Amino acid sequence: MSETVEGGCACGRVRYAVAIHDNDAYLCHCRMCQRATGSISIAFKGVKRADVRCQDGPDWFDSSPIAERAYCRECGTSLGFRFKDDGDGMDLTVASFDDPGRFKPTHHFGAESIHRAWLNTEGLPETRTEEYPKLVDKWAEATGRVPQ
């Protein structure tokens, strides 16, 4: 049984709704994803292209000879990945979903480029956003509310 869930970019220009069939996701560590996102890895949820409905976008970047990436041209949010010749599947970035916490990683991809020191950060000091007054004060001054 599928469920329709929503997501989008940071500025709100790109919004999507997609039918998902489970909460399985994965982490990609390949160098192409690392370079495209500027991150150690990226969390993806595999979906069927036909199940994705977008309003106003996304934009697409021709990221390699075999793939392209969805993003928002206004705010730069990375939204997804798809192979150019694969008409059925694509990946959406887990963090772009309105409720990313529902998804659970089931495997790693691009394991040759894993930066192992970043996989298990259990035990490192943790600071909540609201515990950092400089950021909270700046956000409240700019928006009239505290960050979420």
For each residue, the residues with C-beta under 8 A, 3 or more apart:
1: 21
2: 19 20 21 51
3: 19 20
4: 17 18 19 20
5: 17 18 20 97 98 99 102
6: 15 16 17 18 97 98
7: 15 16 18 79 92 96 97 98
8: 12 13 14 15 16 77 79 96 98
9: 12 13 14 15 57 58 71 72 74 75 77 79 96
10: 72 75 76 77
11: 72 74 75 77
12: 8 9 15
13: 8 9 56 57 72 74 75
14: 8 9 54 55 56 57 58 59 72 77 79
15: 6 7 8 9 12 54 55 56
16: 6 7 8 52 53 54 55 58 79 92
17: 4 5 6 52 53
18: 4 5 6 7 47 51 52 53 92
19: 2 3 4 47 48 51
20: 2 3 4 5 23 45 47 51
21: 1 2
22:
23: 20 102 103 104
24: 45 46 103 104 106
25: 43 44 45 46 94 103 104 105 106
26: 43 44 46 105 106 107 108 109
27: 41 42 43 44 105 107 108 109
28: 33 41 42 43 44 81 91 108 109 110
29: 33 34 40 41 108 109 110 111 112 113 114 115
30: 33 34 109 110 112 113
31: 34 35 110 113
32: 35 36 63 64 67
33: 28 29 30 36 37 39 41 42 81 110
34: 29 30 31 37 38 39 40 41 113
35: 31 32 38
36: 32 33 42 61 63 69 78
37: 33 34 42 78
38: 34 35
39: 33 34 42
40: 29 34 115 118
41: 27 28 29 33 34 108 110 114 115 118
42: 27 28 33 36 37 39 78 93
43: 25 26 27 28 93 94 95 100 103 105
44: 25 26 27 28 80 81 91 92 93 94
45: 20 24 25 91 92 93 94 97 103
46: 24 25 26 89 90 91
47: 18 19 20 51 52 89 90 91 92
48: 19 51 52 88 89 90
49: 52 82 87 88 89 90
50: 88
51: 2 18 19 20 47 48
52: 16 17 18 47 48 49 90 92
53: 16 17 18
54: 14 15 16 57 58
55: 14 15 16
56: 13 14 15
57: 9 13 14 54 70 72 73
58: 9 14 16 54 70 71 72 79 80
59: 14 70 71 72 73
60: 68 69 70 71
61: 36 68 69 71
62: 68
63: 32 36 67 68 69 81
64: 32 67
65:
66: 83 84 85
67: 32 63 64 81 82 83 84
68: 60 61 62 63 81 82 84
69: 36 60 61 63 78 79 80 81 82
70: 57 58 59 60 78 79 80 81 82 90 92
71: 9 58 59 60 61 76 77 78 79
72: 9 10 11 13 14 57 58 59 75 76 77 79
73: 57 59 76
74: 9 11 13
75: 9 10 11 13 72
76: 10 71 72 73
77: 8 9 10 11 14 71 72 93 96
78: 36 37 42 69 70 71 93 96
79: 7 8 9 14 16 58 69 70 71 72 92 93 96
80: 44 58 69 70 90 91 92 93 96
81: 28 33 44 63 67 68 69 70 90 91
82: 49 67 68 69 70 86 89 90 91
83: 66 67 86 89
84: 66 67 68
85: 66
86: 82 83 89 90
87: 49
88: 48 49 50
89: 46 47 48 49 82 83 86
90: 46 47 48 49 52 70 80 81 82 86
91: 28 44 45 46 47 80 81 82
92: 7 16 18 44 45 47 52 70 79 80 96 97
93: 42 43 44 45 77 78 79 80 96 97
94: 25 43 44 45 97 100 103
95: 43 100
96: 7 8 9 77 78 79 80 92 93 100
97: 5 6 7 45 92 93 94 100 102 103
98: 5 6 7 8
99: 5 102
100: 43 94 95 96 97 103
101:
102: 5 23 97 99
103: 23 24 25 43 45 94 97 100
104: 23 24 25
105: 25 26 27 43 108
106: 24 25 26
107: 26 27
108: 26 27 28 29 41 105 111 114
109: 26 27 28 29 30
110: 28 29 30 31 33 41 113 114
111: 29 108 114
112: 29 30
113: 29 30 31 34 110
114: 29 41 108 110 111 119
115: 29 40 41 118 119
116: 119
117:
118: 40 41 115 121
119: 114 115 116
120:
121: 118 124
122:
123:
124: 121
125:
126:
127: 131 132
128: 131 132
129: 132 135 136 147
130: 136 146 147
131: 127 128
132: 127 128 129 135 136
133: 136 137
134: 137 138
135: 129 132 138 139 147
136: 129 130 132 133 139 140 146 147
137: 133 134 140 141
138: 134 135 141 142
139: 135 136 142 143 145 146 147
140: 136 137 143 144 145 146
141: 137 138
142: 138 139
143: 139 140
144: 140
145: 139 140
146: 130 136 139 140
147: 129 130 135 136 139
148:
